[in-house]
Amino acid sequence: MALSSTSIHLSWEGLLSRQELITHYKLVYSSAEDSNDEPGETDVNVVENHYTIKGLLKFHKYRLRVVAFSQNGPGRSSEEEICQTFSDGND
């Protein structure tokens, strides 16, 4: 969910079975628009089940997904979500 014109806050749960202990998550995001201003996919390792992405472009759409990791490696990826930052004035 957009938090401001340059940030998006995400939270998630239930990406692995209850028997597996989650060690961390990988948040993967990229521009959902046809733009040369943004790099390809960016990934961030996260310990909690929430994260705020900062420094994004104003009024821009992003593709977002999360992968949970256990001691056995990565689980399946969440479904991709599209989120758009606000146009301006909400920083």
C-alpha positions in Angstrom: 0.0 0.0 0.0 1.3 3.4 -0.9 2.5 5.3 2.1 3.6 8.5 0.4 4.6 9.8 -3.1 8.0 8.1 -2.7 7.3 5.1 -0.4 5.3 1.9 -0.2 4.7 -0.1 2.9 4.1 -3.9 2.7 3.1 -6.6 5.2 2.4 -10.3 4.6 1.9 -13.6 6.3 1.5 -17.3 5.7 4.1 -17.9 2.9 5.3 -21.3 4.3 3.7 -24.2 6.1 3.4 -23.9 9.8 5.9 -26.6 10.3 8.8 -24.6 8.8 10.5 -21.9 10.7 11.0 -18.8 8.5 14.5 -17.5 8.7 13.9 -14.4 6.5 12.0 -13.0 3.5 13.1 -11.7 0.2 11.1 -8.7 -1.1 11.4 -8.3 -4.9 10.2 -5.2 -6.7 10.5 -3.5 -10.0 8.8 -0.8 -12.1 5.5 -1.9 -13.6 5.8 0.9 -16.2 7.7 1.2 -19.4 10.5 3.4 -18.1 14.3 3.7 -18.6 14.5 5.7 -15.3 14.3 2.6 -13.1 16.7 -0.4 -12.9 15.5 -4.0 -13.3 14.4 -6.0 -10.3 15.6 -5.0 -6.8 15.6 -7.5 -4.0 15.8 -6.8 -0.2 16.3 -9.4 2.5 13.9 -8.7 5.4 13.7 -10.4 8.8 10.2 -9.1 9.8 6.9 -9.7 7.9 6.7 -6.0 6.9 8.9 -3.5 5.1 8.8 0.1 3.8 10.4 0.7 0.4 11.7 4.3 0.2 13.1 6.5 -2.5 10.6 5.5 -5.2 9.4 7.6 -8.1 6.3 9.8 -7.6 3.0 8.5 -9.0 4.7 5.4 -10.3 3.5 1.8 -10.4 5.6 -1.1 -9.0 5.4 -4.9 -9.2 6.0 -6.5 -5.7 6.3 -10.0 -4.5 7.7 -11.8 -1.4 9.5 -15.1 -1.0 9.8 -16.7 2.4 13.0 -18.7 3.3 13.4 -21.5 5.8 16.4 -23.6 6.7 15.5 -25.7 3.7 15.8 -22.7 1.3 13.2 -20.6 -0.5 9.5 -21.3 -0.6 7.2 -20.4 -3.4 6.8 -16.7 -4.3 3.7 -14.8 -3.3 1.4 -13.6 -6.1 2.7 -10.4 -7.7 0.9 -7.3 -6.6 0.9 -3.9 -8.3 1.0 -0.8 -6.2 1.3 2.9 -7.1 2.9 5.7 -5.1 1.0 8.9 -4.6 1.3 11.8 -7.0 2.7 14.4 -4.6 2.5 16.1 -1.2 2.2 13.1 1.0 5.9 12.7 2.0 
